[in-house]
């Protein structure tokens, strides 16, 4: 099944080549790949080693380099032809990418070797199981900003659960991460820190209700410090998913925290990463 995912990536890369001045947003490229926007970029980055934005920039600049050598069009027309709104922004990007201005590059008269990208990296392996997961109701707090700063939300949840004697009903702690930090500015990232609560429990005042759908999930069992969890996501999206024969569902991943950093060493923290799968 890896070939199927690689074909999608090559289809997207070809689309970028053929439409350098077109709409190359993440949503558009996810549509070209025929994959949920929640997961497409993570798959692309894990399998290629570059973000979609980096791929778009690389291909646009290489197309521009080809035209500078082989065509007589003015630099402004070439800039527009690869999606840059003005010569100034194009010149900055080209000079940053090639170490030389577009005019000097044209005068040099030599294209050089095309930049390459890798189709797959090497991954640390993790245990993953697929299973039916029941629907889950959360009493949650919304955090906006860097994911590394979500700690105070969990602290507030813990204090709320303690002060209102909710712990007998709480079934666990969950983080729902709505955005990909590689594609969304840190200040705009959104996540919910949540407590798993029963369906019939009255929602505590001041907390949001978040429903996580039932269905098939891939559950990756991660052990280690929270800041290093990216290696687990890379394996999940770059190795397991392309070889699984499964498609991700149109919903975000979430993390279930099985123990607490309050009384557990960072290397012993256990987290289940839950990836929703299409039925």
Secondary structure in CASP SS format (residue, H / E / C, confidence):
PFRMAT SS
TARGET T0000
AUTHOR 0000-0000-0000
METHOD secondary structure of the structure
MODEL  1
X C 1.00
X H 1.00
X H 1.00
X H 1.00
X H 1.00
X H 1.00
X H 1.00
X H 1.00
X H 1.00
X H 1.00
X H 1.00
X H 1.00
X H 1.00
X H 1.00
X H 1.00
X H 1.00
X H 1.00
X H 1.00
X C 1.00
X C 1.00
X C 1.00
X C 1.00
X C 1.00
X C 1.00
X C 1.00
X H 1.00
X H 1.00
X H 1.00
X H 1.00
X H 1.00
X H 1.00
X H 1.00
X H 1.00
X C 1.00
X C 1.00
X C 1.00
X C 1.00
X C 1.00
X C 1.00
X H 1.00
X H 1.00
X H 1.00
X H 1.00
X H 1.00
X H 1.00
X H 1.00
X H 1.00
X H 1.00
X C 1.00
X C 1.00
X C 1.00
X H 1.00
X H 1.00
X H 1.00
X H 1.00
X H 1.00
X H 1.00
X H 1.00
X H 1.00
X H 1.00
X H 1.00
X H 1.00
X H 1.00
X H 1.00
X H 1.00
X H 1.00
X H 1.00
X H 1.00
X H 1.00
X H 1.00
X C 1.00
X C 1.00
X C 1.00
X C 1.00
X H 1.00
X H 1.00
X H 1.00
X H 1.00
X H 1.00
X H 1.00
X H 1.00
X C 1.00
X C 1.00
X C 1.00
X C 1.00
X C 1.00
X H 1.00
X H 1.00
X H 1.00
X H 1.00
X H 1.00
X H 1.00
X H 1.00
X H 1.00
X H 1.00
X H 1.00
X H 1.00
X H 1.00
X C 1.00
X C 1.00
X C 1.00
X H 1.00
X H 1.00
X H 1.00
X H 1.00
X H 1.00
X H 1.00
X H 1.00
X C 1.00
X C 1.00
X C 1.00
X C 1.00
X C 1.00
X C 1.00
X C 1.00
X C 1.00
X C 1.00
X C 1.00
X C 1.00
X C 1.00
X C 1.00
X C 1.00
X C 1.00
X C 1.00
X C 1.00
X C 1.00
X E 1.00
X E 1.00
X E 1.00
X E 1.00
X E 1.00
X E 1.00
X E 1.00
X C 1.00
X C 1.00
X E 1.00
X E 1.00
X E 1.00
X E 1.00
X E 1.00
X E 1.00
X E 1.00
X E 1.00
X E 1.00
X C 1.00
X C 1.00
X H 1.00
X H 1.00
X H 1.00
X C 1.00
X H 1.00
X H 1.00
X H 1.00
X H 1.00
X H 1.00
X H 1.00
X H 1.00
X H 1.00
X H 1.00
X H 1.00
X H 1.00
X H 1.00
X H 1.00
X C 1.00
X C 1.00
X C 1.00
X C 1.00
X C 1.00
X C 1.00
X C 1.00
X C 1.00
X E 1.00
X E 1.00
X E 1.00
X E 1.00
X E 1.00
X E 1.00
X C 1.00
X C 1.00
X C 1.00
X C 1.00
X C 1.00
X C 1.00
X C 1.00
X C 1.00
X H 1.00
X H 1.00
X H 1.00
X C 1.00
X E 1.00
X E 1.00
X E 1.00
X E 1.00
X E 1.00
X E 1.00
X E 1.00
X E 1.00
X C 1.00
X C 1.00
X C 1.00
X C 1.00
X C 1.00
X C 1.00
X C 1.00
X C 1.00
X C 1.00
X C 1.00
X E 1.00
X E 1.00
X E 1.00
X E 1.00
X E 1.00
X C 1.00
X C 1.00
X E 1.00
X E 1.00
X E 1.00
X E 1.00
X E 1.00
X E 1.00
X E 1.00
X E 1.00
X E 1.00
X C 1.00
X C 1.00
X H 1.00
X H 1.00
X H 1.00
X C 1.00
X H 1.00
X H 1.00
X H 1.00
X H 1.00
X H 1.00
X H 1.00
X H 1.00
X H 1.00
X H 1.00
X H 1.00
X H 1.00
X H 1.00
X H 1.00
X H 1.00
X H 1.00
X C 1.00
X C 1.00
X C 1.00
X E 1.00
X C 1.00
X C 1.00
X C 1.00
X C 1.00
X C 1.00
X E 1.00
X E 1.00
X E 1.00
X E 1.00
X C 1.00
X C 1.00
X C 1.00
X C 1.00
X C 1.00
X C 1.00
X C 1.00
X C 1.00
X H 1.00
X H 1.00
X H 1.00
X C 1.00
X E 1.00
X E 1.00
X E 1.00
X E 1.00
X E 1.00
X E 1.00
X E 1.00
X E 1.00
X C 1.00
X C 1.00
END
